[in-house]
């Protein structure tokens, strides 16, 4: 990753596996008074934050009948006492802590005082100030393949987007290996779990969301059955641009149950606030051509393993259902592309126009240039994917106002080399990619 444990601020916790977000945490602590790290449960927020801190308090600790939470509710300022930077874990359990941190930062005007972690976005009720300029927000995701050690990291996404690639043999990849990476997911606690039990973590995660987290976020009781139906529909529509109405109709057709569009929207909002979903926005306004583009987001869970758990997709089942496996593999690649792109200030999108032309993934750099990626599981699909990329690039370049992509690349699952084709399109295995 370009740095050692000792090179990143405060990384003292034994056994800590460095994450790509570490550098950004250190950077933000040097600029802002506090940093709030948000993301799905169990993705590693607490361990990463603790590695950057000199003291910590866990608001959700059940010890002493939730003594820490009670103390925070009675006197938030007492929670802030401790060596800086100070970690306040799961701050959203007591939303008043946000204002207490903001006020403390204002009083001292010092940088890097606090790290807040949160696995849910609470209602604004009880929070008086946005914290703008005092508390910076960072989104953390489950581990990428490079972070978990499943990618060799021979190819840098940043260099690839700049049109640079050193050809390299990257090793043979077995289809079962790809399937296991999808089922296992990017959860740190799952790294050493036998594949036969790997899906249990994702299943338990979803149960916690349905039975507990969805209520605790705002104290509103929701229909558990309808939440399950919607989650299953989202899994069936993973890596697609299904609208809310499509989800509603899918539930009615497959599950023989009806749910109104307003309920779908309300429950999706809850899932988003719990960081359960991580959709891919459309690259619409950035391609300044006359071609009409669709505005639909591509649906993703925070990790493809969650869709696997909902579909009850075992490795054996996925071997016999290559269509579903293709969608899940796309989700895996786009999870990693998003993590890698954000390390150098880029953003991930997808492209889809009304002429049924699509680009699986678009990485836009800070200078406005962009790279186009097609994602294919098998090496036998590379030729068609490359031709599709070149055809769309030529159409965009020929259109008035169109800005063609700087890089064309096929991300592949079952390729054993990273190289540039004679037509200029790059081919890179996902198991060789890094930031």
Backbone torsions as a table, in degrees:
resi	resn	phi	psi	omega
1	UNK	NA	1.2	176.1
2	UNK	90.4	0.6	178.3
3	UNK	-152.7	159.8	178.4
4	UNK	-104.9	170.1	-178.8
5	UNK	-57.2	-40.0	-176.8
6	UNK	-71.8	-13.9	-176.6
7	UNK	-86.2	-12.9	-178.9
8	UNK	-102.6	136.7	-172.6
9	UNK	-49.3	122.7	166.4
10	UNK	75.2	8.2	-174.2
11	UNK	-74.4	86.6	-174.2
12	UNK	-110.4	-14.6	-173.1
13	UNK	-71.2	123.1	-178.5
14	UNK	-65.3	134.9	178.9
15	UNK	84.9	2.1	-179.5
16	UNK	-70.3	129.9	177.7
17	UNK	-96.3	115.2	-176.3
18	UNK	-55.2	145.3	178.9
19	UNK	-117.8	156.9	-178.9
20	UNK	-64.9	-25.2	-179.3
21	UNK	-75.0	-11.5	-176.1
22	UNK	-55.4	-45.2	-178.5
23	UNK	-62.6	-39.0	179.8
24	UNK	-70.1	-35.5	175.7
25	UNK	-60.5	-47.3	179.4
26	UNK	-61.7	-41.7	179.5
27	UNK	-62.9	-45.4	-178.3
28	UNK	-67.3	-35.9	177.6
29	UNK	-64.4	-26.7	178.8
30	UNK	-81.3	-10.6	-176.5
31	UNK	-113.0	-37.2	-174.1
32	UNK	-112.5	158.3	178.2
33	UNK	-70.8	-29.3	-180.0
34	UNK	-149.4	154.6	178.4
35	UNK	-128.9	132.8	176.3
36	UNK	-108.9	116.9	179.0
37	UNK	-100.5	116.8	-175.8
38	UNK	-115.1	154.1	177.6
39	UNK	162.6	176.0	-178.0
40	UNK	-63.4	154.2	175.7
41	UNK	-57.0	148.0	171.1
42	UNK	68.6	15.4	179.6
43	UNK	-89.8	-6.0	177.0
44	UNK	110.0	12.2	-177.3
45	UNK	-59.1	-45.3	-175.3
46	UNK	-66.5	-45.0	-180.0
47	UNK	-63.4	-43.1	179.0
48	UNK	-64.2	-44.8	-179.4
49	UNK	-64.1	-43.8	-179.6
50	UNK	-62.2	-30.9	179.3
51	UNK	-68.3	-17.8	-179.7
52	UNK	-105.0	1.5	-173.1
53	UNK	-116.2	162.4	177.9
54	UNK	-108.8	-8.1	173.6
55	UNK	-155.9	162.4	-174.5
56	UNK	-154.7	153.7	172.7
57	UNK	-144.5	138.9	-174.9
58	UNK	-111.1	108.1	-174.8
59	UNK	-66.3	-32.0	-178.3
60	UNK	-87.4	6.5	-179.7
61	UNK	-64.8	122.5	-177.9
62	UNK	-76.9	-3.8	-177.6
63	UNK	-57.6	143.5	178.4
64	UNK	60.7	35.0	-179.3
65	UNK	58.6	49.0	-179.8
66	UNK	58.8	49.3	-177.4
67	UNK	-60.8	-41.7	-178.4
68	UNK	-61.6	-41.5	179.8
69	UNK	-65.8	-42.2	179.7
70	UNK	-62.9	-40.7	179.1
71	UNK	-63.1	-41.2	179.8
72	UNK	-64.5	-36.7	-180.0
73	UNK	-70.0	-36.2	-179.1
74	UNK	-77.6	-42.2	-176.3
75	UNK	-148.9	84.8	-177.3
76	UNK	-55.0	-32.8	-176.0
77	UNK	-65.7	-28.1	178.5
78	UNK	-65.4	-29.4	-179.5
79	UNK	-66.9	-24.1	-174.6
80	UNK	-81.6	-12.9	-178.2
81	UNK	-71.5	131.7	179.5
82	UNK	150.3	165.2	-179.2
83	UNK	-61.5	141.2	-178.1
84	UNK	-98.9	146.6	-4.1
85	UNK	-66.9	144.4	-178.6
86	UNK	-113.0	130.3	177.1
87	UNK	-87.9	129.1	172.4
88	UNK	-118.6	101.5	-171.5
89	UNK	-86.9	133.7	-178.9
90	UNK	57.1	53.2	-177.2
91	UNK	-60.6	-27.8	-174.6
92	UNK	-64.8	-13.3	175.4
93	UNK	-62.4	-28.4	176.4
94	UNK	-133.1	86.1	-172.3
95	UNK	-55.6	-23.6	-179.9
96	UNK	-62.4	-19.7	180.0
97	UNK	-61.4	-29.2	-180.0
98	UNK	-58.9	-50.0	-179.6
99	UNK	-68.1	-33.8	178.6
100	UNK	-63.8	-42.2	178.0
101	UNK	-66.0	-45.8	179.8
102	UNK	-58.5	-43.0	-179.4
103	UNK	-65.4	-42.0	179.3
104	UNK	-62.4	-39.0	177.7
105	UNK	-64.7	-42.1	178.8
106	UNK	-62.5	-37.7	-175.8
107	UNK	-68.3	-36.8	-175.1
108	UNK	-101.1	-26.1	-178.4
109	UNK	58.2	30.3	178.2
110	UNK	-101.3	152.8	-178.9
111	UNK	-88.2	155.9	170.5
112	UNK	60.8	41.9	-177.4
113	UNK	-86.2	-37.2	-172.8
114	UNK	-138.5	149.0	165.3
115	UNK	-122.7	122.4	175.1
116	UNK	-102.1	139.3	172.0
117	UNK	-118.4	146.7	-179.7
118	UNK	-150.8	135.4	176.1
119	UNK	-107.6	14.6	176.3
120	UNK	-157.5	149.4	175.3
121	UNK	-100.4	112.4	-176.9
122	UNK	-75.9	166.5	171.3
123	UNK	-60.5	154.8	179.9
124	UNK	-70.9	-12.9	178.2
125	UNK	-58.4	126.2	-179.8
126	UNK	95.4	-10.4	176.8
127	UNK	-110.4	114.8	-172.4
128	UNK	-83.9	-30.1	-170.1
129	UNK	-131.9	145.5	-178.2
130	UNK	-69.7	-24.6	-176.3
131	UNK	83.7	8.1	-177.9
132	UNK	-56.4	131.7	179.9
133	UNK	84.5	-16.1	179.0
134	UNK	-109.9	-45.3	-176.8
135	UNK	-116.8	114.5	178.5
136	UNK	-92.4	147.2	-179.1
137	UNK	-106.9	138.1	173.7
138	UNK	-128.2	135.8	177.2
139	UNK	-96.2	125.2	177.5
140	UNK	-110.4	143.4	-177.6
141	UNK	-122.9	168.7	173.0
142	UNK	-57.4	168.7	-177.0
143	UNK	-64.1	138.5	168.2
144	UNK	-76.6	169.3	178.3
145	UNK	-62.6	-33.9	178.9
146	UNK	-67.8	-40.2	-179.9
147	UNK	-68.3	-34.5	-178.4
148	UNK	-84.7	-6.8	178.8
149	UNK	92.0	5.6	-179.3
150	UNK	-88.1	-7.4	174.6
151	UNK	-117.1	137.5	180.0
152	UNK	-71.6	-21.3	-179.9
153	UNK	71.7	24.2	-178.6
154	UNK	-72.6	-18.9	-177.9
155	UNK	-121.3	125.0	178.1
156	UNK	-89.4	126.7	177.1
157	UNK	-62.4	-40.1	-179.2
158	UNK	-60.8	-44.3	178.7
159	UNK	-69.1	-37.0	178.8
160	UNK	-61.7	-42.7	178.8
161	UNK	-65.8	-21.9	176.9
162	UNK	-90.6	4.2	178.2
163	UNK	83.4	26.6	-178.7
164	UNK	-120.3	131.1	176.9
165	UNK	-155.2	126.6	172.0
166	UNK	-93.5	115.7	-178.8
167	UNK	-55.9	141.3	-177.7
168	UNK	-155.1	143.2	168.9
169	UNK	-77.5	131.0	-173.0
170	UNK	-113.3	-0.8	176.9
171	UNK	95.3	153.2	179.4
172	UNK	-71.7	143.3	178.3
173	UNK	-124.6	127.5	-179.8
174	UNK	-89.7	144.9	179.8
175	UNK	-59.4	-37.8	178.5
176	UNK	-63.2	-34.3	178.0
177	UNK	-63.4	-44.3	178.0
178	UNK	-60.7	-44.1	-179.8
179	UNK	-62.0	-42.8	179.6
180	UNK	-63.2	-37.5	178.4
181	UNK	-64.0	-35.5	178.6
182	UNK	-71.1	-47.6	-177.5
183	UNK	-66.2	-39.7	-178.2
184	UNK	-69.5	-39.9	-179.6
185	UNK	76.1	-177.7	-176.4
186	UNK	-98.2	28.2	-178.4
187	UNK	-82.2	122.6	-179.5
188	UNK	-53.8	-37.1	-178.0
189	UNK	-71.3	-9.8	-176.5
190	UNK	-100.6	0.0	-172.6
191	UNK	-59.0	-39.2	-176.5
192	UNK	-107.7	11.3	-179.7
193	UNK	-77.7	132.4	175.7
194	UNK	-55.2	142.0	-174.0
195	UNK	-59.5	-29.1	-180.0
196	UNK	-63.7	-26.8	179.8
197	UNK	-107.5	-0.5	-171.5
198	UNK	-61.6	-33.5	-176.6
199	UNK	-74.2	-13.0	-178.8
200	UNK	-62.0	-36.6	-179.0
201	UNK	-63.9	-46.4	179.6
202	UNK	-63.3	-39.5	178.9
203	UNK	-63.3	-43.7	179.1
204	UNK	-66.1	-37.4	177.2
205	UNK	-57.2	-49.7	-177.7
206	UNK	-64.7	-37.3	177.2
207	UNK	-63.9	-39.1	178.7
208	UNK	-64.1	-39.6	178.5
209	UNK	-62.6	-47.6	-174.7
210	UNK	-70.9	-44.7	-171.3
211	UNK	-87.3	-20.2	-172.3
212	UNK	-134.7	-57.9	-171.0
213	UNK	-61.7	-40.3	-177.9
214	UNK	-62.1	-30.5	176.5
215	UNK	-81.1	-43.3	-175.2
216	UNK	-66.1	-22.4	-176.4
217	UNK	-63.8	-32.8	-179.5
218	UNK	-150.7	6.3	177.6
219	UNK	75.0	14.3	-179.7
220	UNK	-99.8	128.1	177.7
221	UNK	-80.5	131.3	-178.5
222	UNK	-121.6	162.5	-178.9
223	UNK	-73.1	106.7	-177.5
224	UNK	-60.7	-39.1	-179.0
225	UNK	-62.1	-42.3	-179.6
226	UNK	-70.6	-34.1	175.6
227	UNK	-62.9	-41.1	178.1
228	UNK	-63.5	-43.1	179.2
229	UNK	-59.7	-43.9	-178.7
230	UNK	-66.9	-41.3	178.6
231	UNK	-62.1	-41.1	178.5
232	UNK	-65.8	-36.9	177.4
233	UNK	-66.7	-41.1	176.4
234	UNK	-60.3	-38.8	178.4
235	UNK	-65.5	-40.7	178.4
236	UNK	-66.4	-23.3	-177.6
237	UNK	-110.4	21.2	176.9
238	UNK	-57.0	136.1	178.2
239	UNK	65.8	24.9	173.9
240	UNK	-121.2	172.5	179.4
241	UNK	-103.4	37.7	-179.1
242	UNK	-58.5	130.9	177.2
243	UNK	-79.3	170.3	176.1
244	UNK	-59.1	-38.9	179.2
245	UNK	-67.6	-36.4	176.5
246	UNK	-62.8	-40.1	177.2
247	UNK	-62.5	-43.4	178.6
248	UNK	-59.7	-47.6	-178.8
249	UNK	-67.4	-34.1	178.2
250	UNK	-63.8	-41.4	178.5
251	UNK	-63.6	-42.9	-178.8
252	UNK	-66.0	-40.1	-176.2
253	UNK	-75.5	-43.7	-174.1
254	UNK	-86.4	-42.5	-174.1
255	UNK	-100.4	-3.1	-179.8
256	UNK	56.5	34.8	177.1
257	UNK	-127.1	150.5	179.4
258	UNK	-111.9	142.5	178.8
259	UNK	-147.7	133.3	-174.9
260	UNK	-78.6	158.9	-175.6
261	UNK	-62.5	-34.9	-179.5
262	UNK	-64.8	-38.2	177.6
263	UNK	-68.1	-40.6	175.9
264	UNK	-56.0	-48.6	-178.8
265	UNK	-62.6	-41.3	-178.9
266	UNK	-65.7	-41.9	-179.2
267	UNK	-71.6	-35.1	175.8
268	UNK	-62.7	-36.5	177.2
269	UNK	-63.0	-41.5	177.3
270	UNK	-62.4	-46.3	-179.7
271	UNK	-62.0	-36.7	177.6
272	UNK	-68.0	-39.2	-180.0
273	UNK	-68.6	-21.3	176.1
274	UNK	-93.2	4.8	179.6
275	UNK	59.6	27.4	177.5
276	UNK	-76.6	-29.3	-179.0
277	UNK	-110.3	153.2	179.8
278	UNK	-148.2	70.3	-172.9
279	UNK	-68.9	159.2	-177.3
280	UNK	-106.9	111.3	-175.5
281	UNK	-70.3	160.4	-180.0
282	UNK	-79.7	145.0	175.8
283	UNK	-92.2	76.0	-170.6
284	UNK	-97.6	-61.8	-173.0
285	UNK	-73.8	-12.6	-175.1
286	UNK	-81.0	-28.6	175.8
287	UNK	-90.1	101.9	-171.2
288	UNK	-86.6	65.7	178.0
289	UNK	-119.8	176.2	-179.2
290	UNK	-84.3	-3.7	179.4
291	UNK	-69.9	129.7	178.7
292	UNK	-76.5	129.0	-178.5
293	UNK	-114.9	150.2	179.9
294	UNK	-79.4	153.5	-175.7
295	UNK	-107.1	13.8	-176.1
296	UNK	-80.1	139.2	173.4
297	UNK	-78.9	149.6	173.6
298	UNK	-87.6	128.3	-173.4
299	UNK	-76.8	131.2	174.7
300	UNK	-143.5	142.5	162.4
301	UNK	-78.0	167.5	178.3
302	UNK	-61.3	-24.8	178.5
303	UNK	-151.4	139.1	-178.1
304	UNK	-62.8	-21.0	178.3
305	UNK	-62.5	-26.8	178.8
306	UNK	-68.3	-41.1	175.8
307	UNK	-64.0	-39.8	177.2
308	UNK	-58.3	-46.3	-178.2
309	UNK	-62.5	-41.9	-179.9
310	UNK	-67.3	-35.4	179.1
311	UNK	-82.9	-4.1	-175.0
312	UNK	53.7	42.0	-175.2
313	UNK	-89.1	103.6	175.8
314	UNK	-81.9	163.6	176.2
315	UNK	-54.1	-39.9	-179.7
316	UNK	-65.5	-39.7	178.8
317	UNK	-65.4	-41.0	-179.0
318	UNK	-68.4	-31.5	175.5
319	UNK	-61.9	-27.9	-178.7
320	UNK	-101.1	6.9	178.8
321	UNK	-139.1	77.3	-174.3
322	UNK	-69.2	-23.4	177.7
323	UNK	-67.0	-49.9	176.9
324	UNK	-62.6	-41.0	178.9
325	UNK	-60.0	-36.8	179.0
326	UNK	-61.9	-43.0	178.4
327	UNK	-65.3	-41.1	-179.6
328	UNK	-69.4	-36.6	176.1
329	UNK	-64.5	-40.0	176.0
330	UNK	-60.3	-41.4	178.7
331	UNK	-63.0	-41.1	177.8
332	UNK	-59.9	-48.0	-178.9
333	UNK	-64.4	-41.1	-177.4
334	UNK	-73.1	-29.6	170.6
335	UNK	-59.4	-48.0	-177.7
336	UNK	-69.1	-40.7	178.7
337	UNK	-59.2	-39.5	179.4
338	UNK	-65.1	-44.3	179.4
339	UNK	-62.8	-46.5	-178.6
340	UNK	-66.1	-43.8	-176.6
341	UNK	-62.0	-38.9	-176.1
342	UNK	-69.1	-18.9	178.4
343	UNK	-67.7	-25.0	178.7
344	UNK	-118.3	27.7	171.3
345	UNK	77.3	15.2	178.6
346	UNK	-95.3	167.6	-179.4
347	UNK	-128.5	151.5	-178.7
348	UNK	-105.7	133.8	177.4
349	UNK	-135.9	-178.9	167.1
350	UNK	-133.6	162.2	-178.4
351	UNK	-124.7	134.2	177.9
352	UNK	-154.2	120.9	180.0
353	UNK	-110.9	179.4	-175.6
354	UNK	-81.9	0.4	173.1
355	UNK	-98.0	15.7	177.8
356	UNK	63.5	28.6	173.0
357	UNK	-98.8	135.2	-175.3
358	UNK	-134.9	153.0	167.7
359	UNK	-127.9	124.0	-174.5
360	UNK	-58.2	-45.2	-175.8
361	UNK	-144.0	136.4	176.5
362	UNK	-123.1	124.9	175.0
363	UNK	-106.9	115.7	179.2
364	UNK	-101.3	126.1	178.7
365	UNK	-84.0	169.4	-176.6
366	UNK	-64.9	-26.5	-179.8
367	UNK	-85.3	4.6	178.1
368	UNK	93.2	-12.6	176.0
369	UNK	-72.0	161.1	-176.3
370	UNK	-147.1	159.9	179.2
371	UNK	-124.8	143.1	-177.1
372	UNK	-111.6	134.6	-176.5
373	UNK	-129.1	130.1	166.5
374	UNK	-103.1	144.3	-175.9
375	UNK	-118.0	119.7	-177.6
376	UNK	-134.3	134.0	-178.9
377	UNK	-71.3	-47.3	-174.9
378	UNK	-98.1	148.8	178.1
379	UNK	-66.3	-24.5	179.3
380	UNK	-70.4	-8.4	180.0
381	UNK	-99.3	-1.2	-173.8
382	UNK	-64.5	-45.7	-176.8
383	UNK	-58.3	-49.4	-179.1
384	UNK	-63.9	-38.4	179.9
385	UNK	-66.2	-41.6	179.4
386	UNK	-64.6	-42.3	178.8
387	UNK	-62.5	-39.7	178.6
388	UNK	-63.4	-43.1	178.9
389	UNK	-62.8	-45.6	-178.5
390	UNK	-65.3	-39.9	-179.7
391	UNK	-63.2	-44.8	-179.3
392	UNK	-69.5	-38.6	176.7
393	UNK	-59.8	-44.0	-179.0
394	UNK	-64.9	-37.1	178.6
395	UNK	-67.6	-40.9	178.9
396	UNK	-66.3	-41.0	-179.3
397	UNK	-65.5	-32.9	-177.6
398	UNK	-81.0	-15.9	-177.3
399	UNK	-84.4	135.9	179.0
400	UNK	-56.9	127.7	-179.8
401	UNK	84.5	-5.6	-179.2
402	UNK	-74.0	138.8	178.0
403	UNK	-115.4	107.2	-176.1
404	UNK	-72.0	158.1	179.1
405	UNK	-68.0	148.7	178.7
406	UNK	-78.0	-30.2	-176.9
407	UNK	-135.0	138.7	172.0
408	UNK	-117.1	132.1	-175.8
409	UNK	-149.0	141.3	171.5
410	UNK	-105.3	118.1	173.4
411	UNK	-87.8	124.5	-171.7
412	UNK	-121.3	153.9	177.3
413	UNK	-92.9	-44.1	-171.7
414	UNK	-111.8	50.0	174.4
415	UNK	-114.5	147.5	-177.7
416	UNK	-108.7	14.9	-178.4
417	UNK	-153.5	151.4	171.4
418	UNK	-108.3	125.4	-173.4
419	UNK	-159.8	170.9	174.4
420	UNK	-110.7	128.0	179.3
421	UNK	-72.8	161.6	177.4
422	UNK	-57.7	-27.8	179.0
423	UNK	-82.2	0.7	176.7
424	UNK	96.3	-9.5	-179.9
425	UNK	-79.4	133.9	177.4
426	UNK	-84.8	151.4	172.9
427	UNK	-127.2	123.8	-176.5
428	UNK	-136.7	125.9	173.4
429	UNK	-69.6	141.2	178.8
430	UNK	-62.6	-26.3	-179.6
431	UNK	-81.5	9.5	174.8
432	UNK	-121.5	0.4	-172.1
433	UNK	-91.1	151.5	174.6
434	UNK	-148.5	-175.5	-178.1
435	UNK	-66.6	NA	NA
